[in-house]
């Protein structure tokens, strides 16, 4: 321990002088840092976006892994191609056509180390400094981090219960056009959005594709939660309405199989896939081959189609427990979204409450959340928070919301 302390203490080497300007601007993920604080304590964490370990199909994965090592070890334990394990890409293409009605071929699929790597690859191959990137307000924190590295100009478009306000987007597109600017890309978590939990309506999805054609921009549709629907009717992905290859769709096994596999995929026009493949060659050569072969067998043998309904059945009571607890315990003036699926509820407190400052008091009462400020590119909203309902059981969800409500009530009493 003393050796480590000496290493961490100020010494003769100024390490900051060796970092690039981009590295010096990097900031740690507030969500990840928060999880460090609560992971070993008795705090009820409604903070992280973690799937429940109880949903992991451990026995099936054991069986599949044994089969793979018996029959396909030469491929599963070897380097693979950068584009990905071909049988998995074929299986994903068939799965997307069957589930979403999106005609797809293997040349339109790139496997990645989780969809987070896909976001970085998209930034690498599309964003020049100063390019205008549109995101939702709020938006996925890690997407901000991935794109921010490439120095874009972010434009935020507010949301309501039907997702991104496409009417406001259209106004912004016209405004930028008058200024001699154009949008390079619109990023959206279209279904059960992270952090807000809302879903973009069918009409807005269609209109977004029309605007992409009219104003010549790409759409990045991040779909990690789309299979986690507990109520309401499914809506086709934006990619379903894409005729000219403007939509880049991101999928992942992290929420529907196991995040530890670190397997995701990009479905996009072959020209975009090829450029991302080249960029990926300089990062990791290839995605985890053993994980890809496990995912392939899981999809190919029909396990994924059988597993998704079990996950939905497992999570629905947790979603319901959180909504019921918010209704029971939260004081007047507090509002929240009512997601039909996904993993999150977005809570808005009365103006004047800063949830970042309130967090310490909440943790002292035994509950954690993610302050909403981090999900806005301009960090201009202080009175919001994200709650997760998938990781802890119903009784802890209710107790956690009760503790949180007590904290909010105390804040409201402040002069």
C-alpha positions as CSV (number, residue, x, y, z in Angstrom):
1,X,0.0,0.0,0.0
2,X,2.8,2.4,0.9
3,X,4.5,1.7,-2.5
4,X,1.2,2.6,-4.3
5,X,0.9,5.8,-2.2
6,X,4.4,6.8,-3.2
7,X,3.6,6.2,-6.9
8,X,0.4,8.2,-6.7
9,X,2.1,11.1,-4.9
10,X,3.6,14.0,-6.8
11,X,7.0,13.0,-8.2
12,X,9.7,14.1,-10.6
13,X,7.8,13.1,-13.8
14,X,5.1,15.5,-15.0
15,X,2.9,12.9,-16.7
16,X,0.3,15.5,-17.8
17,X,3.0,16.9,-20.2
18,X,2.9,13.6,-22.1
19,X,-0.8,13.5,-22.6
20,X,-2.4,14.7,-25.9
21,X,-4.7,17.7,-25.8
22,X,-7.7,15.4,-26.3
23,X,-6.6,13.2,-23.4
24,X,-6.3,16.2,-21.1
25,X,-9.9,17.1,-21.9
26,X,-11.2,13.6,-21.2
27,X,-13.6,13.3,-18.2
28,X,-14.6,10.1,-16.3
29,X,-18.1,8.8,-16.8
30,X,-20.2,10.2,-13.9
31,X,-22.3,7.0,-13.9
32,X,-19.2,4.8,-13.7
33,X,-17.7,6.9,-10.9
34,X,-21.0,6.8,-9.0
35,X,-21.2,3.0,-9.3
36,X,-17.8,2.8,-7.7
37,X,-19.1,4.6,-4.6
38,X,-22.1,2.4,-4.1
39,X,-21.1,-1.1,-5.3
40,X,-19.7,-2.2,-2.0
41,X,-22.1,-0.5,0.4
42,X,-25.6,-1.1,1.6
43,X,-27.0,1.6,-0.5
44,X,-29.9,0.6,-2.8
45,X,-28.6,1.6,-6.2
46,X,-31.2,2.8,-8.7
47,X,-28.3,4.3,-10.6
48,X,-26.6,1.9,-13.0
49,X,-28.0,0.5,-16.2
50,X,-27.3,-3.1,-15.3
51,X,-29.3,-6.1,-16.3
52,X,-30.2,-8.5,-13.5
53,X,-27.8,-11.4,-13.2
54,X,-30.8,-13.7,-12.6
55,X,-31.6,-13.2,-16.3
56,X,-28.3,-14.6,-17.6
57,X,-28.9,-18.0,-19.2
58,X,-25.9,-19.6,-17.5
59,X,-26.7,-23.2,-18.1
60,X,-27.4,-22.7,-21.8
61,X,-24.2,-20.8,-22.2
62,X,-22.3,-23.6,-20.4
63,X,-23.8,-26.1,-22.8
64,X,-23.1,-24.0,-25.9
65,X,-19.6,-23.2,-24.8
66,X,-18.8,-26.9,-24.3
67,X,-20.2,-27.7,-27.7
68,X,-18.2,-25.0,-29.4
69,X,-14.9,-26.0,-27.7
70,X,-15.6,-29.6,-28.7
71,X,-16.6,-28.9,-32.4
72,X,-15.3,-25.5,-33.3
73,X,-12.3,-24.7,-31.1
74,X,-10.1,-24.1,-34.1
75,X,-12.2,-21.1,-35.0
76,X,-13.5,-20.0,-31.6
77,X,-10.1,-19.6,-30.1
78,X,-8.4,-18.2,-33.1
79,X,-8.1,-14.6,-34.5
80,X,-11.1,-13.7,-36.6
81,X,-11.8,-11.3,-39.4
82,X,-12.3,-7.6,-38.4
83,X,-15.8,-7.6,-39.9
84,X,-16.8,-10.5,-37.6
85,X,-17.6,-14.2,-37.5
86,X,-19.5,-14.8,-40.7
87,X,-22.0,-17.3,-39.3
88,X,-23.0,-14.8,-36.6
89,X,-23.3,-12.0,-39.2
90,X,-25.6,-14.2,-41.3
91,X,-27.7,-15.1,-38.2
92,X,-28.0,-11.5,-37.2
93,X,-29.1,-10.5,-40.8
94,X,-31.8,-13.2,-40.7
95,X,-32.9,-12.2,-37.2
96,X,-33.2,-8.5,-38.1
97,X,-35.3,-9.3,-41.2
98,X,-37.5,-11.7,-39.2
99,X,-38.0,-9.4,-36.1
100,X,-38.0,-6.0,-37.7
101,X,-38.8,-6.5,-41.4
102,X,-35.5,-5.1,-42.5
103,X,-34.0,-6.9,-45.5
104,X,-30.4,-7.4,-44.5
105,X,-27.3,-9.3,-45.7
106,X,-24.0,-10.2,-44.1
107,X,-22.1,-7.4,-45.9
108,X,-24.3,-4.9,-44.0
109,X,-23.3,-6.3,-40.6
110,X,-20.2,-5.5,-38.5
111,X,-19.7,-7.1,-35.1
112,X,-18.2,-4.9,-32.4
113,X,-17.1,-5.0,-28.8
114,X,-20.5,-3.8,-27.6
115,X,-22.4,-1.0,-29.2
116,X,-20.2,1.5,-27.3
117,X,-17.4,0.6,-29.7
118,X,-19.7,1.2,-32.6
119,X,-20.3,4.8,-31.3
120,X,-16.6,5.4,-31.3
121,X,-16.2,3.9,-34.8
122,X,-19.0,6.1,-36.1
123,X,-17.3,9.2,-34.6
124,X,-13.9,8.2,-36.2
125,X,-15.3,7.8,-39.7
126,X,-17.9,10.5,-39.9
127,X,-17.1,13.5,-37.6
128,X,-14.8,16.3,-38.5
129,X,-14.1,19.1,-35.9
130,X,-17.0,21.5,-36.0
131,X,-19.5,19.1,-37.7
132,X,-23.0,19.6,-36.4
133,X,-24.4,16.5,-34.5
134,X,-28.0,16.5,-33.2
135,X,-28.8,14.6,-30.1
136,X,-31.9,14.3,-27.9
137,X,-32.2,16.3,-24.7
138,X,-31.5,14.4,-22.6
139,X,-29.4,11.8,-24.4
140,X,-27.2,8.8,-23.7
141,X,-24.2,9.9,-21.6
142,X,-21.7,7.5,-23.2
143,X,-22.7,8.7,-26.7
144,X,-21.8,12.3,-25.7
145,X,-18.4,10.9,-24.5
146,X,-17.8,8.9,-27.7
147,X,-18.6,11.8,-30.1
148,X,-17.1,14.6,-28.0
149,X,-13.6,13.2,-28.6
150,X,-14.0,14.2,-32.3
151,X,-14.9,17.9,-31.5
152,X,-18.3,18.2,-33.1
153,X,-20.8,21.0,-32.5
154,X,-23.7,19.5,-30.5
155,X,-27.3,20.6,-31.0
156,X,-29.9,19.4,-28.5
157,X,-33.5,18.8,-29.4
158,X,-36.0,18.5,-26.5
159,X,-38.2,15.5,-26.1
160,X,-41.7,14.8,-24.9
161,X,-43.6,11.5,-24.3
162,X,-43.3,10.6,-28.0
163,X,-39.5,11.1,-28.2
164,X,-37.5,13.7,-30.0
165,X,-39.6,16.8,-31.0
166,X,-39.3,16.4,-34.8
167,X,-41.1,19.7,-35.3
168,X,-38.4,21.5,-33.3
169,X,-35.7,19.5,-35.2
170,X,-37.2,20.8,-38.5
171,X,-37.1,24.4,-37.2
172,X,-33.4,23.9,-36.2
173,X,-32.5,22.4,-39.6
174,X,-33.9,25.5,-41.3
175,X,-32.1,27.8,-38.9
176,X,-28.8,26.1,-39.5
177,X,-29.4,26.1,-43.3
178,X,-29.8,29.9,-43.1
179,X,-26.5,30.1,-41.2
180,X,-24.8,28.1,-44.0
181,X,-24.5,25.0,-41.8
182,X,-25.8,21.5,-42.2
183,X,-26.3,18.6,-39.8
184,X,-24.0,15.7,-40.4
185,X,-25.8,13.2,-38.2
186,X,-28.8,12.8,-35.8
187,X,-28.3,10.4,-32.9
188,X,-31.3,8.8,-31.2
189,X,-32.1,6.0,-28.8
190,X,-35.5,5.6,-30.5
191,X,-37.1,2.9,-28.3
192,X,-37.2,3.1,-24.5
193,X,-34.7,5.8,-24.5
194,X,-31.7,6.1,-22.2
195,X,-32.2,8.0,-19.9
196,X,-35.8,9.1,-20.4
197,X,-37.5,5.8,-21.1
198,X,-39.7,7.3,-23.8
199,X,-40.3,5.9,-27.3
200,X,-40.3,7.9,-30.6
201,X,-43.7,7.6,-32.3
202,X,-44.2,5.9,-35.6
203,X,-45.1,9.2,-37.3
204,X,-41.9,10.9,-36.0
205,X,-39.7,8.0,-37.2
206,X,-41.1,8.3,-40.7
207,X,-40.7,12.1,-40.7
208,X,-37.1,11.8,-39.4
209,X,-36.2,9.6,-42.4
210,X,-37.8,12.2,-44.7
211,X,-35.9,15.0,-43.2
212,X,-32.6,13.0,-43.5
213,X,-33.3,12.8,-47.3
214,X,-34.3,16.5,-47.5
215,X,-31.4,17.9,-45.5
216,X,-28.8,15.2,-46.4
217,X,-27.8,13.8,-43.0
218,X,-27.2,10.3,-41.4
219,X,-29.3,8.9,-38.6
220,X,-27.7,6.7,-35.9
221,X,-30.4,4.6,-34.3
222,X,-29.2,3.0,-31.0
223,X,-31.4,0.1,-30.2
224,X,-30.1,-1.7,-27.0
225,X,-33.5,-1.8,-25.3
226,X,-35.9,-2.4,-28.1
227,X,-36.7,-6.0,-27.2
228,X,-37.5,-5.2,-23.6
229,X,-41.2,-4.2,-24.1
230,X,-43.6,-4.8,-21.2
231,X,-46.7,-3.1,-22.5
232,X,-48.0,-1.4,-25.6
233,X,-47.5,-2.4,-29.2
234,X,-44.1,-2.8,-30.9
235,X,-43.0,0.0,-33.3
236,X,-40.6,-0.8,-36.2
237,X,-37.1,0.6,-36.0
238,X,-36.3,3.8,-37.9
239,X,-34.1,1.5,-40.0
240,X,-37.2,-0.2,-41.3
241,X,-38.2,3.0,-43.2
242,X,-34.7,3.5,-44.6
243,X,-34.5,3.0,-48.4
244,X,-31.2,4.7,-49.2
245,X,-28.9,3.6,-46.4
246,X,-29.0,6.7,-44.3
247,X,-29.7,4.9,-41.0
248,X,-27.0,3.2,-39.0
249,X,-28.6,0.8,-36.6
250,X,-26.8,-0.4,-33.5
251,X,-27.7,-3.7,-31.7
252,X,-26.2,-5.5,-28.7
253,X,-26.4,-8.7,-26.8
254,X,-25.7,-6.9,-23.5
255,X,-29.4,-6.5,-22.6
256,X,-30.8,-9.6,-24.2
257,X,-28.1,-12.2,-23.4
258,X,-25.2,-11.1,-21.2
259,X,-23.1,-7.9,-21.2
260,X,-19.9,-9.8,-20.3
261,X,-19.8,-11.2,-23.8
262,X,-19.1,-7.6,-25.1
263,X,-20.8,-8.4,-28.4
264,X,-22.8,-5.9,-30.4
265,X,-23.3,-5.2,-34.1
266,X,-23.8,-2.4,-36.6
267,X,-26.3,-2.7,-39.4
268,X,-25.6,-0.2,-42.1
269,X,-24.9,0.4,-45.8
270,X,-21.9,-1.6,-47.0
271,X,-19.9,1.6,-47.8
272,X,-20.3,2.7,-44.1
273,X,-19.6,-0.8,-42.8
274,X,-16.4,-1.0,-44.9
275,X,-15.0,2.3,-43.6
276,X,-15.8,1.3,-40.0
277,X,-14.2,-2.1,-40.6
278,X,-11.0,-0.3,-41.7
279,X,-11.1,1.9,-38.6
280,X,-11.6,-1.1,-36.3
281,X,-8.5,-2.8,-37.7
282,X,-6.4,-0.2,-35.9
283,X,-8.2,-0.7,-32.6
284,X,-8.5,-4.4,-31.8
285,X,-8.1,-6.3,-35.1
286,X,-11.2,-8.4,-34.3
287,X,-14.0,-8.7,-31.8
288,X,-13.9,-11.5,-29.2
289,X,-14.1,-14.6,-31.3
290,X,-15.2,-17.0,-28.6
291,X,-18.0,-14.6,-27.6
292,X,-19.1,-14.3,-31.2
293,X,-19.3,-18.1,-31.6
294,X,-21.4,-18.3,-28.4
295,X,-23.7,-15.6,-29.6
296,X,-24.0,-17.3,-33.0
297,X,-25.1,-20.6,-31.5
298,X,-27.4,-18.9,-29.2
299,X,-29.2,-17.1,-32.0
300,X,-28.9,-20.0,-34.6
301,X,-30.4,-22.6,-32.2
302,X,-33.4,-20.4,-31.4
303,X,-32.5,-19.7,-27.8
304,X,-32.6,-15.9,-28.2
305,X,-36.2,-16.0,-29.3
306,X,-37.1,-18.2,-26.3
307,X,-35.1,-16.1,-23.9
308,X,-36.4,-12.6,-24.6
309,X,-40.0,-13.4,-23.4
310,X,-38.5,-14.7,-20.1
311,X,-36.5,-11.4,-19.6
312,X,-39.6,-9.4,-20.3
313,X,-41.6,-11.4,-17.8
314,X,-38.8,-11.0,-15.2
315,X,-38.5,-7.2,-15.6
316,X,-42.1,-6.1,-15.9
317,X,-42.9,-6.5,-12.2
318,X,-39.9,-4.3,-11.4
319,X,-41.0,-1.6,-13.8
320,X,-44.5,-1.7,-12.3
321,X,-43.1,-1.6,-8.7
322,X,-41.1,1.5,-9.5
323,X,-44.0,3.3,-11.1
324,X,-46.3,2.3,-8.2
325,X,-43.8,3.5,-5.6
326,X,-43.3,6.8,-7.3
327,X,-47.0,7.3,-7.3
328,X,-47.3,6.4,-3.7
329,X,-44.4,8.2,-2.2
330,X,-43.3,11.2,-4.3
331,X,-44.6,14.6,-3.2
332,X,-46.7,16.9,-5.4
333,X,-44.8,18.7,-8.1
334,X,-42.6,15.7,-9.0
335,X,-43.2,14.1,-12.4
336,X,-41.8,11.1,-14.2
337,X,-42.0,9.2,-17.4
338,X,-44.0,6.0,-17.7
339,X,-42.0,3.8,-20.0
340,X,-43.5,0.9,-21.9
341,X,-40.2,-1.0,-21.7
342,X,-36.5,-0.6,-21.3
343,X,-34.6,-0.1,-18.0
344,X,-35.2,3.5,-16.9
345,X,-37.6,6.1,-15.5
346,X,-36.8,9.8,-15.8
347,X,-37.8,11.9,-12.9
348,X,-38.2,15.7,-12.9
349,X,-38.3,17.7,-9.6
350,X,-39.5,21.2,-9.1
351,X,-37.2,24.0,-10.3
352,X,-34.6,25.0,-7.8
353,X,-33.6,21.5,-6.7
354,X,-30.2,20.5,-7.9
355,X,-30.1,16.7,-8.0
356,X,-26.3,16.6,-8.2
357,X,-26.0,18.4,-4.9
358,X,-28.9,16.3,-3.4
359,X,-27.2,13.0,-4.2
360,X,-24.9,13.0,-1.1
361,X,-28.0,13.4,1.1
362,X,-29.8,10.6,-0.8
363,X,-26.8,8.2,-0.4
364,X,-26.7,9.0,3.3
365,X,-30.3,7.8,3.4
366,X,-29.3,4.6,1.6
367,X,-30.4,5.2,-2.0
368,X,-28.5,6.3,-5.2
369,X,-29.6,7.6,-8.6
370,X,-27.9,9.3,-11.5
371,X,-28.2,13.1,-11.6
372,X,-29.8,14.2,-14.8
373,X,-27.3,17.0,-15.6
374,X,-24.8,14.6,-17.1
375,X,-27.3,13.6,-19.9
376,X,-27.5,17.1,-21.4
377,X,-24.6,18.2,-23.7
378,X,-24.8,21.7,-22.3
379,X,-25.4,20.5,-18.7
380,X,-28.2,23.1,-18.3
381,X,-30.8,21.0,-16.5
382,X,-30.2,20.5,-12.8
383,X,-33.6,19.2,-11.5
384,X,-33.7,15.8,-13.1
385,X,-32.6,12.2,-12.3
386,X,-32.5,8.8,-13.9
387,X,-33.7,5.7,-12.0
388,X,-33.0,2.1,-13.0
389,X,-35.5,-0.6,-12.2
390,X,-33.9,-3.8,-13.7
391,X,-31.1,-4.5,-11.3
392,X,-32.7,-4.7,-7.8
393,X,-35.8,-6.7,-6.8
394,X,-39.2,-5.2,-6.3
395,X,-39.1,-4.8,-2.5
396,X,-35.8,-2.9,-2.7
397,X,-37.1,-0.7,-5.5
398,X,-40.1,0.3,-3.3
399,X,-37.8,1.0,-0.3
400,X,-35.3,2.9,-2.5
401,X,-38.0,5.1,-4.0
402,X,-39.4,5.7,-0.5
403,X,-36.0,6.8,0.8
404,X,-35.6,9.0,-2.3
405,X,-39.0,10.6,-1.8
406,X,-38.0,11.4,1.8
407,X,-34.9,13.2,0.5
408,X,-36.9,15.1,-2.0
409,X,-39.4,16.2,0.6
410,X,-36.6,17.5,2.8
411,X,-35.2,19.5,-0.1
412,X,-38.6,21.0,-0.9
413,X,-38.8,22.3,2.7
414,X,-35.6,24.3,2.4
415,X,-36.2,28.1,2.3
